C-alpha cells in the first residue's frame, strides 16, 4: 500500500511538473513572437535571450553535475549558443 501511495504521489508530481513546463514553453513562445514582431519590443530580444541562456545553463550545470554528466556541457550546441549570445549581446 505504501508503494502505491508513493507511486501516486510521484505520478501527481510528474503531471504537475509537465503542466508547469508546458505553460512555461507556451509563455516562452509568446514572448519570442512578441519580441520578434512587435516594433516596440524588438530591443528586448537580446536581454530575454541572455537571461534565458544563463538561467537554463545554470540549471543544466547543476543537473548535470549532480548526475556526473558535466562533461556533456562541452557539446557543440552549448558552444554554438555561447557564440549566438556573443553576437546578440
C-alpha positions in Angstrom: 0.0 0.0 0.0 2.9 2.3 0.7 4.4 1.7 -2.7 1.1 2.6 -4.3 0.8 5.8 -2.4 4.4 6.8 -3.3 3.8 6.0 -6.9 0.6 8.0 -6.9 2.4 11.0 -5.3 5.2 10.7 -7.8 2.7 10.5 -10.7 0.9 13.6 -9.4 4.2 15.5 -9.1 5.2 14.5 -12.6 1.9 15.6 -14.0 2.1 18.9 -12.3 5.7 19.4 -13.5 4.7 18.5 -17.1 1.9 21.0 -17.0 4.1 23.7 -15.5 6.8 23.3 -18.2 4.1 23.2 -20.9 2.8 26.5 -19.7 6.3 27.9 -19.5 7.0 26.7 -23.1 3.9 28.4 -24.4 4.9 31.6 -22.5 8.3 31.4 -24.0 6.9 31.1 -27.5 4.6 34.1 -26.9 7.4 36.2 -25.6 9.6 35.3 -28.6 6.9 36.1 -31.1 6.2 39.4 -29.4 9.9 40.3 -29.2 10.4 39.3 -32.9 7.4 41.1 -34.5 6.4 43.9 -32.2 8.4 47.0 -33.1 8.4 48.4 -29.6 9.7 45.1 -28.1 12.4 44.3 -30.6 15.1 45.7 -28.4 14.1 43.3 -25.6 15.0 40.2 -27.5 18.8 40.2 -26.7 18.0 40.8 -23.0 15.5 38.0 -23.0 17.8 35.6 -24.8 20.7 36.5 -22.4 18.6 36.0 -19.3 17.1 32.7 -20.6 20.6 31.5 -21.6 22.1 32.0 -18.2 19.2 30.6 -16.3 19.0 27.4 -18.4 22.7 26.9 -18.5 23.0 27.2 -14.7 20.1 24.8 -14.3 21.7 22.4 -16.7 25.1 22.7 -15.0 23.6 21.9 -11.6 21.6 19.0 -13.0 24.5 17.5 -15.0 26.9 18.0 -12.1 24.6 16.1 -9.7 24.4 13.2 -12.2 28.2 13.4 -13.0 27.4 14.2 -16.7 29.0 17.7 -16.6 31.3 16.9 -19.5 28.3 16.9 -21.7 28.4 20.7 -21.3 31.3 20.6 -23.8 28.9 19.6 -26.5 28.8 21.7 -29.7 25.3 23.0 -29.0 26.5 24.8 -25.9 29.4 26.4 -27.8 27.1 27.4 -30.6 24.6 29.0 -28.1 27.5 30.8 -26.5 28.5 32.1 -29.9 25.0 33.3 -30.6 25.0 35.0 -27.2 28.2 36.8 -28.1 26.7 38.1 -31.3 23.3 39.0 -29.9 24.5 40.7 -26.7 
